[in-house]
Amino acid sequence: MRGGGRQARLTGQWGERMVGEDMVRKGWIILEVNFRCRLGEIDIIARRGGFLSFTEVKLRKSDRFAPARAFVTAEKQRKLRLAAEYYLMKHPTDLQPRFDVVEIYAPQGMESPKNDIKLEIYENAFWLTGE
């Protein structure tokens, strides 16, 4: 759903907003949305307790082809790590950084009824060092 075009961008932003709202309900404090630097982009940066989450949101209509998390490729992970390292250089913290991936399935995109939308959260989906 995040391919080219204005509608795809709007749908992606809608999904990120839904995930952000879910995170706030769970006690996260959103620090950045769509953090961009020349090294990459991070959908959501949030903190809760002793953790700083660099969250990648993947929105799909279904998992028929593959789970949404499968689209967080090794190259995407590399770019996320670089962007996170840059963020940490600019915003030093004692919080423990981690990478989370959130799958959001919305069968009719933004027109999906709330009860048809499914969120799956994968905490510590991969490591800062690339392990």
C-alpha positions in Angstrom: 0.0 0.0 0.0 3.0 2.3 0.3 3.8 2.3 -3.4 4.0 5.6 -5.4 1.3 8.2 -5.6 -0.6 10.5 -3.4 -3.2 8.0 -2.3 -0.6 5.5 -1.2 1.1 8.2 0.9 -2.1 9.2 2.5 -2.9 5.6 3.3 0.5 5.1 4.8 0.2 8.2 6.9 -3.2 7.0 8.1 -1.7 3.7 9.1 1.1 5.4 11.0 -1.4 7.6 12.8 -3.4 4.5 13.8 -0.3 2.9 15.2 0.8 6.1 17.0 -2.7 6.3 18.6 -2.4 2.7 19.7 1.1 3.3 21.2 -0.2 6.4 23.1 -3.1 4.3 24.5 -0.4 1.8 25.7 1.6 4.5 27.5 4.2 5.5 24.9 5.2 9.1 24.4 5.7 9.9 20.8 8.8 11.9 20.2 9.0 12.0 16.4 6.8 10.9 13.5 8.4 10.4 10.1 11.9 11.3 11.3 14.0 11.8 8.2 17.7 12.4 7.6 19.9 11.7 4.6 20.5 8.2 5.9 16.9 7.1 6.1 13.5 7.5 7.6 11.9 6.2 10.8 8.1 6.1 11.0 7.7 6.6 14.7 10.2 7.3 17.6 8.7 6.9 21.0 9.7 6.3 24.6 8.2 4.4 27.5 9.8 3.3 30.7 13.5 2.7 30.0 13.0 2.1 26.2 13.3 4.2 23.1 11.5 2.5 20.2 12.3 3.1 16.6 9.1 1.8 15.1 8.7 0.7 11.5 5.0 0.5 10.3 4.0 -1.8 7.5 0.5 -1.5 6.2 -1.1 -4.1 3.9 -4.6 -5.2 3.0 -3.8 -8.8 3.9 -0.9 -11.2 4.6 -2.0 -13.4 1.6 1.3 -12.8 -0.3 3.6 -12.5 2.8 3.4 -11.1 6.3 3.9 -7.3 6.3 7.0 -7.6 8.5 8.7 -9.6 5.6 9.0 -6.2 3.8 11.4 -5.0 6.4 14.3 -6.3 4.4 17.9 -6.4 5.4 18.5 -3.2 3.3 15.6 -1.5 5.1 17.0 -2.6 8.5 20.4 -1.2 7.5 18.8 2.2 6.7 16.8 2.2 9.9 19.9 1.5 11.9 21.8 4.3 10.3 18.9 6.7 10.8 18.6 5.6 14.4 22.3 6.1 15.0 22.1 9.6 13.6 19.1 10.3 15.8 21.0 9.1 18.9 24.0 11.3 18.0 21.7 14.3 17.9 19.5 13.3 20.9 21.8 11.4 23.4 19.8 9.3 25.9 20.2 6.7 28.6 17.1 4.9 27.3 17.7 1.4 25.8 17.1 1.7 22.0 15.2 -1.0 20.2 13.6 -1.6 16.8 9.9 -2.6 16.7 7.9 -3.5 13.7 4.1 -3.0 13.6 2.1 -4.8 11.0 -1.3 -3.2 10.3 -3.8 -5.0 8.1 -6.7 -3.0 6.7 -8.6 -5.0 4.1 -10.3 -1.9 2.6 -7.4 0.5 3.3 -8.6 3.8 5.0 -12.2 2.7 4.4 -11.8 -0.4 6.6 -14.2 -0.6 9.6 -12.3 -0.4 12.9 -13.2 -4.0 13.8 -11.6 -5.3 10.5 -8.2 -3.6 11.3 -5.6 -5.8 12.9 -2.3 -4.6 14.5 0.5 -7.0 15.2 3.5 -5.7 17.2 6.9 -7.2 17.0 9.1 -5.8 19.8 12.9 -6.1 19.4 12.4 -7.1 15.8 16.1 -6.7 15.0 19.2 -5.2 16.6 21.2 -2.0 16.3 24.4 -3.9 15.5 22.8 -5.9 12.7 22.8 -9.2 14.5 
